[in-house]
């Protein structure tokens, strides 16, 4: 499963960040294997998604979230 498929208010553990030109950027933001994320907000019509990770709330576009493979908790 990828982060863009995560149900609202559910959590997942990051397994890997798929290889892409954005991989380094996502990892620099803290999306690292072993971290836990929770989907808090989802904009309508495929808009941005807000993920809680540790003490931080980060917004990603749907195509960026699709690069993060997770394991549902």
mmJSON file of the N, C-alpha and C atoms, coordinates in Angstrom:
{"data_MODEL":{"atom_site":{
"group_PDB":["ATOM","ATOM","ATOM","ATOM","ATOM","ATOM","ATOM","ATOM","ATOM","ATOM","ATOM","ATOM","ATOM","ATOM","ATOM","ATOM","ATOM","ATOM","ATOM","ATOM","ATOM","ATOM","ATOM","ATOM","ATOM","ATOM","ATOM","ATOM","ATOM","ATOM","ATOM","ATOM","ATOM","ATOM","ATOM","ATOM","ATOM","ATOM","ATOM","ATOM","ATOM","ATOM","ATOM","ATOM","ATOM","ATOM","ATOM","ATOM","ATOM","ATOM","ATOM","ATOM","ATOM","ATOM","ATOM","ATOM","ATOM","ATOM","ATOM","ATOM","ATOM","ATOM","ATOM","ATOM","ATOM","ATOM","ATOM","ATOM","ATOM","ATOM","ATOM","ATOM","ATOM","ATOM","ATOM","ATOM","ATOM","ATOM","ATOM","ATOM","ATOM","ATOM","ATOM","ATOM","ATOM","ATOM","ATOM","ATOM","ATOM","ATOM","ATOM","ATOM","ATOM","ATOM","ATOM","ATOM","ATOM","ATOM","ATOM","ATOM","ATOM","ATOM","ATOM","ATOM","ATOM","ATOM","ATOM","ATOM","ATOM","ATOM","ATOM","ATOM","ATOM","ATOM","ATOM","ATOM","ATOM","ATOM","ATOM","ATOM","ATOM","ATOM","ATOM","ATOM","ATOM","ATOM","ATOM","ATOM","ATOM","ATOM","ATOM","ATOM","ATOM","ATOM","ATOM","ATOM","ATOM","ATOM","ATOM","ATOM","ATOM","ATOM","ATOM","ATOM","ATOM","ATOM","ATOM","ATOM","ATOM","ATOM","ATOM","ATOM","ATOM","ATOM","ATOM","ATOM","ATOM","ATOM","ATOM","ATOM","ATOM","ATOM","ATOM","ATOM","ATOM","ATOM","ATOM","ATOM","ATOM","ATOM","ATOM","ATOM","ATOM","ATOM","ATOM","ATOM","ATOM","ATOM","ATOM","ATOM","ATOM","ATOM","ATOM","ATOM","ATOM","ATOM","ATOM","ATOM","ATOM","ATOM","ATOM","ATOM","ATOM","ATOM","ATOM","ATOM","ATOM","ATOM","ATOM","ATOM","ATOM","ATOM","ATOM","ATOM","ATOM","ATOM","ATOM","ATOM","ATOM","ATOM","ATOM","ATOM","ATOM","ATOM","ATOM","ATOM","ATOM","ATOM","ATOM"],
"id":[1,2,3,4,5,6,7,8,9,10,11,12,13,14,15,16,17,18,19,20,21,22,23,24,25,26,27,28,29,30,31,32,33,34,35,36,37,38,39,40,41,42,43,44,45,46,47,48,49,50,51,52,53,54,55,56,57,58,59,60,61,62,63,64,65,66,67,68,69,70,71,72,73,74,75,76,77,78,79,80,81,82,83,84,85,86,87,88,89,90,91,92,93,94,95,96,97,98,99,100,101,102,103,104,105,106,107,108,109,110,111,112,113,114,115,116,117,118,119,120,121,122,123,124,125,126,127,128,129,130,131,132,133,134,135,136,137,138,139,140,141,142,143,144,145,146,147,148,149,150,151,152,153,154,155,156,157,158,159,160,161,162,163,164,165,166,167,168,169,170,171,172,173,174,175,176,177,178,179,180,181,182,183,184,185,186,187,188,189,190,191,192,193,194,195,196,197,198,199,200,201,202,203,204,205,206,207,208,209,210,211,212,213,214,215,216,217,218,219],
"type_symbol":["N","C","C","N","C","C","N","C","C","N","C","C","N","C","C","N","C","C","N","C","C","N","C","C","N","C","C","N","C","C","N","C","C","N","C","C","N","C","C","N","C","C","N","C","C","N","C","C","N","C","C","N","C","C","N","C","C","N","C","C","N","C","C","N","C","C","N","C","C","N","C","C","N","C","C","N","C","C","N","C","C","N","C","C","N","C","C","N","C","C","N","C","C","N","C","C","N","C","C","N","C","C","N","C","C","N","C","C","N","C","C","N","C","C","N","C","C","N","C","C","N","C","C","N","C","C","N","C","C","N","C","C","N","C","C","N","C","C","N","C","C","N","C","C","N","C","C","N","C","C","N","C","C","N","C","C","N","C","C","N","C","C","N","C","C","N","C","C","N","C","C","N","C","C","N","C","C","N","C","C","N","C","C","N","C","C","N","C","C","N","C","C","N","C","C","N","C","C","N","C","C","N","C","C","N","C","C","N","C","C","N","C","C","N","C","C","N","C","C"],
"label_atom_id":["N","CA","C","N","CA","C","N","CA","C","N","CA","C","N","CA","C","N","CA","C","N","CA","C","N","CA","C","N","CA","C","N","CA","C","N","CA","C","N","CA","C","N","CA","C","N","CA","C","N","CA","C","N","CA","C","N","CA","C","N","CA","C","N","CA","C","N","CA","C","N","CA","C","N","CA","C","N","CA","C","N","CA","C","N","CA","C","N","CA","C","N","CA","C","N","CA","C","N","CA","C","N","CA","C","N","CA","C","N","CA","C","N","CA","C","N","CA","C","N","CA","C","N","CA","C","N","CA","C","N","CA","C","N","CA","C","N","CA","C","N","CA","C","N","CA","C","N","CA","C","N","CA","C","N","CA","C","N","CA","C","N","CA","C","N","CA","C","N","CA","C","N","CA","C","N","CA","C","N","CA","C","N","CA","C","N","CA","C","N","CA","C","N","CA","C","N","CA","C","N","CA","C","N","CA","C","N","CA","C","N","CA","C","N","CA","C","N","CA","C","N","CA","C","N","CA","C","N","CA","C","N","CA","C","N","CA","C","N","CA","C","N","CA","C","N","CA","C","N","CA","C","N","CA","C"],
"label_alt_id":[null,null,null,null,null,null,null,null,null,null,null,null,null,null,null,null,null,null,null,null,null,null,null,null,null,null,null,null,null,null,null,null,null,null,null,null,null,null,null,null,null,null,null,null,null,null,null,null,null,null,null,null,null,null,null,null,null,null,null,null,null,null,null,null,null,null,null,null,null,null,null,null,null,null,null,null,null,null,null,null,null,null,null,null,null,null,null,null,null,null,null,null,null,null,null,null,null,null,null,null,null,null,null,null,null,null,null,null,null,null,null,null,null,null,null,null,null,null,null,null,null,null,null,null,null,null,null,null,null,null,null,null,null,null,null,null,null,null,null,null,null,null,null,null,null,null,null,null,null,null,null,null,null,null,null,null,null,null,null,null,null,null,null,null,null,null,null,null,null,null,null,null,null,null,null,null,null,null,null,null,null,null,null,null,null,null,null,null,null,null,null,null,null,null,null,null,null,null,null,null,null,null,null,null,null,null,null,null,null,null,null,null,null,null,null,null,null,null,null],
"label_comp_id":["UNK","UNK","UNK","UNK","UNK","UNK","UNK","UNK","UNK","UNK","UNK","UNK","UNK","UNK","UNK","UNK","UNK","UNK","UNK","UNK","UNK","UNK","UNK","UNK","UNK","UNK","UNK","UNK","UNK","UNK","UNK","UNK","UNK","UNK","UNK","UNK","UNK","UNK","UNK","UNK","UNK","UNK","UNK","UNK","UNK","UNK","UNK","UNK","UNK","UNK","UNK","UNK","UNK","UNK","UNK","UNK","UNK","UNK","UNK","UNK","UNK","UNK","UNK","UNK","UNK","UNK","UNK","UNK","UNK","UNK","UNK","UNK","UNK","UNK","UNK","UNK","UNK","UNK","UNK","UNK","UNK","UNK","UNK","UNK","UNK","UNK","UNK","UNK","UNK","UNK","UNK","UNK","UNK","UNK","UNK","UNK","UNK","UNK","UNK","UNK","UNK","UNK","UNK","UNK","UNK","UNK","UNK","UNK","UNK","UNK","UNK","UNK","UNK","UNK","UNK","UNK","UNK","UNK","UNK","UNK","UNK","UNK","UNK","UNK","UNK","UNK","UNK","UNK","UNK","UNK","UNK","UNK","UNK","UNK","UNK","UNK","UNK","UNK","UNK","UNK","UNK","UNK","UNK","UNK","UNK","UNK","UNK","UNK","UNK","UNK","UNK","UNK","UNK","UNK","UNK","UNK","UNK","UNK","UNK","UNK","UNK","UNK","UNK","UNK","UNK","UNK","UNK","UNK","UNK","UNK","UNK","UNK","UNK","UNK","UNK","UNK","UNK","UNK","UNK","UNK","UNK","UNK","UNK","UNK","UNK","UNK","UNK","UNK","UNK","UNK","UNK","UNK","UNK","UNK","UNK","UNK","UNK","UNK","UNK","UNK","UNK","UNK","UNK","UNK","UNK","UNK","UNK","UNK","UNK","UNK","UNK","UNK","UNK","UNK","UNK","UNK","UNK","UNK","UNK"],
"label_asym_id":["A","A","A","A","A","A","A","A","A","A","A","A","A","A","A","A","A","A","A","A","A","A","A","A","A","A","A","A","A","A","A","A","A","A","A","A","A","A","A","A","A","A","A","A","A","A","A","A","A","A","A","A","A","A","A","A","A","A","A","A","A","A","A","A","A","A","A","A","A","A","A","A","A","A","A","A","A","A","A","A","A","A","A","A","A","A","A","A","A","A","A","A","A","A","A","A","A","A","A","A","A","A","A","A","A","A","A","A","A","A","A","A","A","A","A","A","A","A","A","A","A","A","A","A","A","A","A","A","A","A","A","A","A","A","A","A","A","A","A","A","A","A","A","A","A","A","A","A","A","A","A","A","A","A","A","A","A","A","A","A","A","A","A","A","A","A","A","A","A","A","A","A","A","A","A","A","A","A","A","A","A","A","A","A","A","A","A","A","A","A","A","A","A","A","A","A","A","A","A","A","A","A","A","A","A","A","A","A","A","A","A","A","A","A","A","A","A","A","A"],
"label_entity_id":["1","1","1","1","1","1","1","1","1","1","1","1","1","1","1","1","1","1","1","1","1","1","1","1","1","1","1","1","1","1","1","1","1","1","1","1","1","1","1","1","1","1","1","1","1","1","1","1","1","1","1","1","1","1","1","1","1","1","1","1","1","1","1","1","1","1","1","1","1","1","1","1","1","1","1","1","1","1","1","1","1","1","1","1","1","1","1","1","1","1","1","1","1","1","1","1","1","1","1","1","1","1","1","1","1","1","1","1","1","1","1","1","1","1","1","1","1","1","1","1","1","1","1","1","1","1","1","1","1","1","1","1","1","1","1","1","1","1","1","1","1","1","1","1","1","1","1","1","1","1","1","1","1","1","1","1","1","1","1","1","1","1","1","1","1","1","1","1","1","1","1","1","1","1","1","1","1","1","1","1","1","1","1","1","1","1","1","1","1","1","1","1","1","1","1","1","1","1","1","1","1","1","1","1","1","1","1","1","1","1","1","1","1","1","1","1","1","1","1"],
"label_seq_id":[1,1,1,2,2,2,3,3,3,4,4,4,5,5,5,6,6,6,7,7,7,8,8,8,9,9,9,10,10,10,11,11,11,12,12,12,13,13,13,14,14,14,15,15,15,16,16,16,17,17,17,18,18,18,19,19,19,20,20,20,21,21,21,22,22,22,23,23,23,24,24,24,25,25,25,26,26,26,27,27,27,28,28,28,29,29,29,30,30,30,31,31,31,32,32,32,33,33,33,34,34,34,35,35,35,36,36,36,37,37,37,38,38,38,39,39,39,40,40,40,41,41,41,42,42,42,43,43,43,44,44,44,45,45,45,46,46,46,47,47,47,48,48,48,49,49,49,50,50,50,51,51,51,52,52,52,53,53,53,54,54,54,55,55,55,56,56,56,57,57,57,58,58,58,59,59,59,60,60,60,61,61,61,62,62,62,63,63,63,64,64,64,65,65,65,66,66,66,67,67,67,68,68,68,69,69,69,70,70,70,71,71,71,72,72,72,73,73,73],
"pdbx_PDB_ins_code":[null,null,null,null,null,null,null,null,null,null,null,null,null,null,null,null,null,null,null,null,null,null,null,null,null,null,null,null,null,null,null,null,null,null,null,null,null,null,null,null,null,null,null,null,null,null,null,null,null,null,null,null,null,null,null,null,null,null,null,null,null,null,null,null,null,null,null,null,null,null,null,null,null,null,null,null,null,null,null,null,null,null,null,null,null,null,null,null,null,null,null,null,null,null,null,null,null,null,null,null,null,null,null,null,null,null,null,null,null,null,null,null,null,null,null,null,null,null,null,null,null,null,null,null,null,null,null,null,null,null,null,null,null,null,null,null,null,null,null,null,null,null,null,null,null,null,null,null,null,null,null,null,null,null,null,null,null,null,null,null,null,null,null,null,null,null,null,null,null,null,null,null,null,null,null,null,null,null,null,null,null,null,null,null,null,null,null,null,null,null,null,null,null,null,null,null,null,null,null,null,null,null,null,null,null,null,null,null,null,null,null,null,null,null,null,null,null,null,null],
"Cartn_x":[0.85,0.0,0.893,0.405,1.153,0.42,1.127,0.576,-0.66,-0.773,-1.957,-3.212,-3.055,-4.179,-4.55,-3.824,-4.064,-5.424,-6.273,-7.569,-7.391,-8.341,-8.316,-8.228,-7.361,-7.13,-6.568,-5.979,-5.31,-3.806,-3.064,-1.607,-0.942,0.29,1.083,2.555,3.312,4.758,5.392,6.304,6.964,7.904,7.716,8.551,9.698,9.361,10.387,9.836,10.742,10.385,10.843,9.88,10.159,11.166,12.008,13.02,12.366,12.7,12.196,13.037,12.891,13.636,13.269,12.1,11.663,12.085,12.701,13.052,13.896,14.936,15.821,15.053,14.199,13.416,12.497,11.822,10.918,11.697,12.848,13.654,14.206,14.555,15.027,13.915,12.664,11.519,11.26,11.885,11.738,10.974,10.542,9.83,10.859,11.219,12.263,11.677,12.227,11.749,11.79,10.702,10.598,9.793,9.591,8.799,7.312,6.509,5.065,4.397,3.394,2.653,1.153,0.404,-1.051,-1.636,-2.654,-3.32,-4.367,-4.191,-5.115,-6.113,-5.711,-6.595,-6.379,-7.466,-7.398,-8.283,-7.692,-8.459,-9.303,-10.454,-11.306,-10.663,-11.171,-10.766,-9.274,-8.696,-7.292,-6.299,-6.716,-5.831,-4.805,-4.114,-3.065,-3.588,-2.669,-2.96,-2.027,-2.55,-1.74,-1.448,-0.167,0.282,0.947,0.602,1.256,2.404,3.591,4.762,5.507,5.595,6.149,5.355,6.0,5.338,5.012,5.195,5.081,3.911,3.216,2.156,2.677,2.771,3.34,2.316,2.212,1.295,2.058,1.479,2.053,0.986,1.406,0.497,0.243,-0.865,-1.221,-0.126,0.458,1.501,2.779,3.047,4.21,3.951,2.732,2.373,2.402,2.136,2.141,3.539,4.574,5.95,6.358,5.529,5.861,5.104,5.829,5.22,5.091,3.906,3.666,3.055,3.105,2.468,1.39,0.134,-0.98,-0.901,-1.16,-1.143,-2.536],
"Cartn_y":[-1.177,0.0,1.236,2.307,3.562,4.597,5.648,6.643,7.339,7.461,8.108,7.248,5.966,5.045,4.885,5.535,5.436,6.036,5.289,5.845,6.998,7.906,9.073,8.639,9.289,9.033,7.648,6.999,5.713,5.922,4.995,5.104,3.988,4.257,3.27,3.468,2.401,2.445,2.502,3.44,3.583,2.401,1.745,0.606,1.075,1.915,2.462,3.654,4.453,5.536,5.09,4.994,4.515,5.419,4.803,5.55,6.51,7.774,8.821,10.067,11.089,12.338,13.018,12.686,13.303,12.52,11.37,10.508,11.246,11.923,12.636,13.72,14.459,15.526,14.964,13.86,13.253,12.753,12.173,11.662,12.812,13.926,15.095,15.686,15.526,15.984,15.06,13.882,12.963,11.702,11.511,10.295,9.183,8.551,7.529,6.18,5.074,3.758,3.595,3.014,2.809,3.879,5.038,6.125,5.812,6.349,6.163,7.449,7.326,8.488,8.226,9.311,9.252,10.278,9.88,10.813,11.594,12.916,13.761,14.508,14.95,15.72,15.291,15.331,14.968,15.959,16.755,17.733,17.005,17.571,16.929,16.992,16.145,16.101,15.835,14.985,14.608,15.684,16.616,17.692,17.202,18.122,17.745,16.921,16.198,15.357,15.788,15.845,16.259,15.045,14.771,13.63,14.103,13.457,13.704,12.715,13.241,12.395,12.978,12.215,12.706,13.95,15.081,16.32,17.247,16.756,17.614,17.21,18.211,17.983,18.44,17.509,17.789,17.527,18.436,18.271,17.789,16.797,16.258,16.2,16.347,16.111,14.61,14.239,12.827,12.028,12.595,11.868,11.713,12.636,12.521,11.443,11.428,10.434,9.015,8.915,7.612,7.004,7.78,7.282,6.626,6.778,6.263,4.962,3.864,2.555,2.411,1.999,1.845,0.479,0.17,-1.024,-0.52,-0.84,-0.365,-0.957,-0.126,-0.603,-0.931],
"Cartn_z":[0.0,0.0,0.0,-0.594,-0.592,0.262,0.658,1.574,1.012,-0.302,-0.878,-0.742,-0.404,-0.212,1.265,2.144,3.584,3.932,4.666,5.059,6.054,6.06,6.942,8.409,9.165,10.593,10.901,9.907,10.111,10.023,10.605,10.641,9.854,9.465,8.766,9.057,8.86,9.049,7.659,7.459,6.165,5.94,4.799,4.423,3.539,2.54,1.646,0.886,0.358,-0.545,-1.93,-2.848,-4.2,-4.899,-5.692,-6.425,-7.426,-7.297,-8.192,-7.966,-8.815,-8.592,-7.265,-6.701,-5.446,-4.204,-4.386,-3.246,-2.207,-2.631,-1.701,-0.953,-1.677,-1.039,0.044,-0.256,0.724,1.938,1.706,2.816,3.656,3.019,3.774,4.637,4.205,5.003,6.193,6.189,7.315,6.998,5.756,5.368,5.174,6.281,6.293,6.701,6.181,6.582,8.106,8.632,10.075,10.783,10.155,10.751,10.606,11.523,11.496,11.037,10.149,9.671,9.843,10.028,10.138,9.183,8.421,7.518,8.306,8.399,9.163,8.298,7.131,6.251,4.816,4.051,2.639,1.88,1.001,0.227,-0.821,-1.158,-2.174,-3.565,-4.439,-5.844,-6.033,-5.19,-5.359,-4.989,-4.13,-3.694,-2.681,-2.026,-1.062,0.114,0.721,1.885,3.015,4.249,5.4,6.277,6.469,7.265,8.553,9.666,10.95,11.072,11.341,11.557,12.746,13.808,15.073,15.487,15.647,16.08,14.911,13.687,12.507,11.621,11.082,10.107,8.749,7.797,6.482,5.386,4.432,3.303,2.072,1.409,0.174,-0.9,-2.14,-3.258,-3.346,-3.957,-4.081,-4.794,-5.86,-6.595,-5.768,-4.852,-3.956,-2.897,-2.352,-1.342,-1.942,-3.238,-3.907,-3.97,-3.739,-3.756,-2.438,-1.393,-0.068,0.178,0.216,0.514,2.017,2.47,3.903,4.221,5.496,6.045,6.992,6.734,7.554,8.954,9.956,11.351,11.819],
"occupancy":[1.0,1.0,1.0,1.0,1.0,1.0,1.0,1.0,1.0,1.0,1.0,1.0,1.0,1.0,1.0,1.0,1.0,1.0,1.0,1.0,1.0,1.0,1.0,1.0,1.0,1.0,1.0,1.0,1.0,1.0,1.0,1.0,1.0,1.0,1.0,1.0,1.0,1.0,1.0,1.0,1.0,1.0,1.0,1.0,1.0,1.0,1.0,1.0,1.0,1.0,1.0,1.0,1.0,1.0,1.0,1.0,1.0,1.0,1.0,1.0,1.0,1.0,1.0,1.0,1.0,1.0,1.0,1.0,1.0,1.0,1.0,1.0,1.0,1.0,1.0,1.0,1.0,1.0,1.0,1.0,1.0,1.0,1.0,1.0,1.0,1.0,1.0,1.0,1.0,1.0,1.0,1.0,1.0,1.0,1.0,1.0,1.0,1.0,1.0,1.0,1.0,1.0,1.0,1.0,1.0,1.0,1.0,1.0,1.0,1.0,1.0,1.0,1.0,1.0,1.0,1.0,1.0,1.0,1.0,1.0,1.0,1.0,1.0,1.0,1.0,1.0,1.0,1.0,1.0,1.0,1.0,1.0,1.0,1.0,1.0,1.0,1.0,1.0,1.0,1.0,1.0,1.0,1.0,1.0,1.0,1.0,1.0,1.0,1.0,1.0,1.0,1.0,1.0,1.0,1.0,1.0,1.0,1.0,1.0,1.0,1.0,1.0,1.0,1.0,1.0,1.0,1.0,1.0,1.0,1.0,1.0,1.0,1.0,1.0,1.0,1.0,1.0,1.0,1.0,1.0,1.0,1.0,1.0,1.0,1.0,1.0,1.0,1.0,1.0,1.0,1.0,1.0,1.0,1.0,1.0,1.0,1.0,1.0,1.0,1.0,1.0,1.0,1.0,1.0,1.0,1.0,1.0,1.0,1.0,1.0,1.0,1.0,1.0,1.0,1.0,1.0,1.0,1.0,1.0],
"B_iso_or_equiv":[0.0,0.0,0.0,0.0,0.0,0.0,0.0,0.0,0.0,0.0,0.0,0.0,0.0,0.0,0.0,0.0,0.0,0.0,0.0,0.0,0.0,0.0,0.0,0.0,0.0,0.0,0.0,0.0,0.0,0.0,0.0,0.0,0.0,0.0,0.0,0.0,0.0,0.0,0.0,0.0,0.0,0.0,0.0,0.0,0.0,0.0,0.0,0.0,0.0,0.0,0.0,0.0,0.0,0.0,0.0,0.0,0.0,0.0,0.0,0.0,0.0,0.0,0.0,0.0,0.0,0.0,0.0,0.0,0.0,0.0,0.0,0.0,0.0,0.0,0.0,0.0,0.0,0.0,0.0,0.0,0.0,0.0,0.0,0.0,0.0,0.0,0.0,0.0,0.0,0.0,0.0,0.0,0.0,0.0,0.0,0.0,0.0,0.0,0.0,0.0,0.0,0.0,0.0,0.0,0.0,0.0,0.0,0.0,0.0,0.0,0.0,0.0,0.0,0.0,0.0,0.0,0.0,0.0,0.0,0.0,0.0,0.0,0.0,0.0,0.0,0.0,0.0,0.0,0.0,0.0,0.0,0.0,0.0,0.0,0.0,0.0,0.0,0.0,0.0,0.0,0.0,0.0,0.0,0.0,0.0,0.0,0.0,0.0,0.0,0.0,0.0,0.0,0.0,0.0,0.0,0.0,0.0,0.0,0.0,0.0,0.0,0.0,0.0,0.0,0.0,0.0,0.0,0.0,0.0,0.0,0.0,0.0,0.0,0.0,0.0,0.0,0.0,0.0,0.0,0.0,0.0,0.0,0.0,0.0,0.0,0.0,0.0,0.0,0.0,0.0,0.0,0.0,0.0,0.0,0.0,0.0,0.0,0.0,0.0,0.0,0.0,0.0,0.0,0.0,0.0,0.0,0.0,0.0,0.0,0.0,0.0,0.0,0.0,0.0,0.0,0.0,0.0,0.0,0.0],
"pdbx_formal_charge":[null,null,null,null,null,null,null,null,null,null,null,null,null,null,null,null,null,null,null,null,null,null,null,null,null,null,null,null,null,null,null,null,null,null,null,null,null,null,null,null,null,null,null,null,null,null,null,null,null,null,null,null,null,null,null,null,null,null,null,null,null,null,null,null,null,null,null,null,null,null,null,null,null,null,null,null,null,null,null,null,null,null,null,null,null,null,null,null,null,null,null,null,null,null,null,null,null,null,null,null,null,null,null,null,null,null,null,null,null,null,null,null,null,null,null,null,null,null,null,null,null,null,null,null,null,null,null,null,null,null,null,null,null,null,null,null,null,null,null,null,null,null,null,null,null,null,null,null,null,null,null,null,null,null,null,null,null,null,null,null,null,null,null,null,null,null,null,null,null,null,null,null,null,null,null,null,null,null,null,null,null,null,null,null,null,null,null,null,null,null,null,null,null,null,null,null,null,null,null,null,null,null,null,null,null,null,null,null,null,null,null,null,null,null,null,null,null,null,null],
"auth_seq_id":[1,1,1,2,2,2,3,3,3,4,4,4,5,5,5,6,6,6,7,7,7,8,8,8,9,9,9,10,10,10,11,11,11,12,12,12,13,13,13,14,14,14,15,15,15,16,16,16,17,17,17,18,18,18,19,19,19,20,20,20,21,21,21,22,22,22,23,23,23,24,24,24,25,25,25,26,26,26,27,27,27,28,28,28,29,29,29,30,30,30,31,31,31,32,32,32,33,33,33,34,34,34,35,35,35,36,36,36,37,37,37,38,38,38,39,39,39,40,40,40,41,41,41,42,42,42,43,43,43,44,44,44,45,45,45,46,46,46,47,47,47,48,48,48,49,49,49,50,50,50,51,51,51,52,52,52,53,53,53,54,54,54,55,55,55,56,56,56,57,57,57,58,58,58,59,59,59,60,60,60,61,61,61,62,62,62,63,63,63,64,64,64,65,65,65,66,66,66,67,67,67,68,68,68,69,69,69,70,70,70,71,71,71,72,72,72,73,73,73],
"auth_comp_id":["UNK","UNK","UNK","UNK","UNK","UNK","UNK","UNK","UNK","UNK","UNK","UNK","UNK","UNK","UNK","UNK","UNK","UNK","UNK","UNK","UNK","UNK","UNK","UNK","UNK","UNK","UNK","UNK","UNK","UNK","UNK","UNK","UNK","UNK","UNK","UNK","UNK","UNK","UNK","UNK","UNK","UNK","UNK","UNK","UNK","UNK","UNK","UNK","UNK","UNK","UNK","UNK","UNK","UNK","UNK","UNK","UNK","UNK","UNK","UNK","UNK","UNK","UNK","UNK","UNK","UNK","UNK","UNK","UNK","UNK","UNK","UNK","UNK","UNK","UNK","UNK","UNK","UNK","UNK","UNK","UNK","UNK","UNK","UNK","UNK","UNK","UNK","UNK","UNK","UNK","UNK","UNK","UNK","UNK","UNK","UNK","UNK","UNK","UNK","UNK","UNK","UNK","UNK","UNK","UNK","UNK","UNK","UNK","UNK","UNK","UNK","UNK","UNK","UNK","UNK","UNK","UNK","UNK","UNK","UNK","UNK","UNK","UNK","UNK","UNK","UNK","UNK","UNK","UNK","UNK","UNK","UNK","UNK","UNK","UNK","UNK","UNK","UNK","UNK","UNK","UNK","UNK","UNK","UNK","UNK","UNK","UNK","UNK","UNK","UNK","UNK","UNK","UNK","UNK","UNK","UNK","UNK","UNK","UNK","UNK","UNK","UNK","UNK","UNK","UNK","UNK","UNK","UNK","UNK","UNK","UNK","UNK","UNK","UNK","UNK","UNK","UNK","UNK","UNK","UNK","UNK","UNK","UNK","UNK","UNK","UNK","UNK","UNK","UNK","UNK","UNK","UNK","UNK","UNK","UNK","UNK","UNK","UNK","UNK","UNK","UNK","UNK","UNK","UNK","UNK","UNK","UNK","UNK","UNK","UNK","UNK","UNK","UNK","UNK","UNK","UNK","UNK","UNK","UNK"],
"auth_asym_id":["A","A","A","A","A","A","A","A","A","A","A","A","A","A","A","A","A","A","A","A","A","A","A","A","A","A","A","A","A","A","A","A","A","A","A","A","A","A","A","A","A","A","A","A","A","A","A","A","A","A","A","A","A","A","A","A","A","A","A","A","A","A","A","A","A","A","A","A","A","A","A","A","A","A","A","A","A","A","A","A","A","A","A","A","A","A","A","A","A","A","A","A","A","A","A","A","A","A","A","A","A","A","A","A","A","A","A","A","A","A","A","A","A","A","A","A","A","A","A","A","A","A","A","A","A","A","A","A","A","A","A","A","A","A","A","A","A","A","A","A","A","A","A","A","A","A","A","A","A","A","A","A","A","A","A","A","A","A","A","A","A","A","A","A","A","A","A","A","A","A","A","A","A","A","A","A","A","A","A","A","A","A","A","A","A","A","A","A","A","A","A","A","A","A","A","A","A","A","A","A","A","A","A","A","A","A","A","A","A","A","A","A","A","A","A","A","A","A","A"],
"auth_atom_id":["N","CA","C","N","CA","C","N","CA","C","N","CA","C","N","CA","C","N","CA","C","N","CA","C","N","CA","C","N","CA","C","N","CA","C","N","CA","C","N","CA","C","N","CA","C","N","CA","C","N","CA","C","N","CA","C","N","CA","C","N","CA","C","N","CA","C","N","CA","C","N","CA","C","N","CA","C","N","CA","C","N","CA","C","N","CA","C","N","CA","C","N","CA","C","N","CA","C","N","CA","C","N","CA","C","N","CA","C","N","CA","C","N","CA","C","N","CA","C","N","CA","C","N","CA","C","N","CA","C","N","CA","C","N","CA","C","N","CA","C","N","CA","C","N","CA","C","N","CA","C","N","CA","C","N","CA","C","N","CA","C","N","CA","C","N","CA","C","N","CA","C","N","CA","C","N","CA","C","N","CA","C","N","CA","C","N","CA","C","N","CA","C","N","CA","C","N","CA","C","N","CA","C","N","CA","C","N","CA","C","N","CA","C","N","CA","C","N","CA","C","N","CA","C","N","CA","C","N","CA","C","N","CA","C","N","CA","C","N","CA","C","N","CA","C","N","CA","C","N","CA","C","N","CA","C"],
"pdbx_PDB_model_num":[1,1,1,1,1,1,1,1,1,1,1,1,1,1,1,1,1,1,1,1,1,1,1,1,1,1,1,1,1,1,1,1,1,1,1,1,1,1,1,1,1,1,1,1,1,1,1,1,1,1,1,1,1,1,1,1,1,1,1,1,1,1,1,1,1,1,1,1,1,1,1,1,1,1,1,1,1,1,1,1,1,1,1,1,1,1,1,1,1,1,1,1,1,1,1,1,1,1,1,1,1,1,1,1,1,1,1,1,1,1,1,1,1,1,1,1,1,1,1,1,1,1,1,1,1,1,1,1,1,1,1,1,1,1,1,1,1,1,1,1,1,1,1,1,1,1,1,1,1,1,1,1,1,1,1,1,1,1,1,1,1,1,1,1,1,1,1,1,1,1,1,1,1,1,1,1,1,1,1,1,1,1,1,1,1,1,1,1,1,1,1,1,1,1,1,1,1,1,1,1,1,1,1,1,1,1,1,1,1,1,1,1,1,1,1,1,1,1,1]
}}}
